[in-house]
Amino acid sequence: MGKNKSPSTRRRYSVISKGFEAQESKIASLSNRIASLEEEVGRLSRGKKRKAVPNPNKRFMTLAEAPVTGDTISEAKEATKEADAVEDVIEVGGMEEVESSNSEGEELGVVGTAWYLVFSSSATVYGSLADSGGRLVEESCTHTTTEWYDASGQARTTLSGCTGLTNPYGRTKWICEAILADLAAADPEWTVIALRYFNPIGCDDSGRLGEDPRVSPTNLMPVLLKVMLGEMDQLQIFGTDWDTRDGTSIRDFIHVSDLARGHLAALTVKNGQGFKTFNIGTGTGQTVYEVVDAIKAASGRDIPMIKVGRREGDVGVCVADPRRAMSELGWKPQKTLLDSCRDLCRYLQANGTNISG
């Protein structure tokens, strides 16, 4: 009787057997994981860094995604070459909160994973040069002494550095550029593109991607949004005595979709010059009042305003000369100011915000 088990008994033994096999497999997997962790702990205790696990399907990554590689930069480079890992890294700006922007120390090992980097810089590196009366060219703010010709054909020389910085943000961006320029000069394997953003506005025209309206606004368009929705009483106009066509400051507003296309263009064209800067702007400036008129036309809402004094560190005019990006990256802006305002309204409506008066 013991030898002739019933079908139900045999099934029970089979299930138990499979259960043991599954547990044994899990135990083996955990044992391997523990051994791997012990090896990792040993490496870290000896002051080593984590090994990279390259993904051959990725051509580029953001800086936040980049893994730590190797014990030294040279070791990391060799390991990355063998693994055919990520080629490019894009730095797309930090978090708005300082605490969130501080990277973990071990993430600095990213320098061993790629030799082509796109850095999010800013037009603020031009500082008081913005008030020079013309469109800003990259050669007017450089990290090596540069000889060039202006639009009239006059020969000019720009010394390394920028003495007209007007605020800490611009100084920080300029310092980052300087570090990257030094890196590219010291190691010819590196290619670094610094995209100098002017004033990004708008949302994706699908209505599905846009700036979180719950975030505390700092730039003109988010503030306009808060006023338009009645969450702020009025728009403060910082200075109406600038030397401009209506007395308000002028900025070069670039649609975020055009900005994104600028990054893609920077990734596909290797400049071969180590470090190079590109203005990402439209080449056309609008006053604050003109921006207000555009958002009113797109939304049908009124925008209450109040005139206040200038802010410390502000400049009257800041407009890009985008010809370098157009000629060398094959990029050009496609969206207008009114497009940006309409896309913003579309995003709000798609996400349940009623903008009708």
GISULTA-V890652 format. One record per backbone hydrogen bond with DSSP energy under -0.5 kcal/mol. CO is the residue of the C=O (numbers start at 1). NH is the residue of the N-H. If there is no record, write none. Layout:
# GISULTA-V890652
co:nh
CO:NH
CO:NH
This chain:
# GISULTA-V890652
co:nh
3:5
6:10
7:11
8:12
9:13
10:14
11:15
12:16
13:17
14:18
15:19
16:20
17:21
18:22
19:23
20:24
21:25
22:26
23:27
24:28
25:29
26:30
27:31
28:32
29:33
30:34
31:35
32:36
33:37
34:38
35:39
36:40
37:41
38:42
39:43
40:44
41:45
42:46
43:48
44:47
52:54
54:56
55:58
57:59
59:87
59:88
61:90
62:65
62:66
63:66
72:76
73:77
74:78
75:79
76:80
77:81
78:82
79:83
80:84
80:85
87:115
87:116
88:61
89:118
90:63
90:92
91:120
97:101
98:102
101:103
104:107
105:108
106:109
107:110
108:111
109:112
110:113
110:114
115:191
116:89
117:119
117:193
118:91
119:121
119:195
121:197
122:125
123:126
124:127
126:129
127:130
128:131
129:132
130:133
136:321
137:140
138:141
142:161
146:158
148:156
150:153
154:150
156:148
157:159
158:146
161:142
162:165
164:128
167:171
168:172
169:173
170:174
171:175
172:176
173:177
174:178
175:179
176:180
177:181
178:182
179:183
180:184
181:185
182:186
183:187
187:190
191:117
192:194
192:276
193:119
193:195
194:196
194:278
195:121
195:197
196:280
197:123
198:200
199:254
201:256
204:207
209:204
212:215
219:223
220:224
221:225
222:226
223:227
224:228
225:229
226:231
226:232
227:230
234:236
235:237
235:306
236:238
237:239
237:308
242:244
247:242
249:288
250:318
251:253
251:286
252:199
252:254
254:201
255:259
256:260
257:261
258:262
259:263
260:264
261:265
262:266
263:267
264:268
265:269
268:270
269:271
273:275
274:192
276:194
278:196
279:281
280:198
286:251
287:291
288:292
289:293
290:294
291:295
292:296
293:297
294:298
295:299
296:300
302:304
304:235
306:237
308:239
311:314
316:250
318:252
319:136
320:322
322:326
323:327
324:328
324:329
325:329
325:331
326:330
336:340
337:341
338:342
339:343
340:344
341:345
342:346
343:347
344:348
345:349
346:350
347:351
348:353
349:352
352:354
353:355
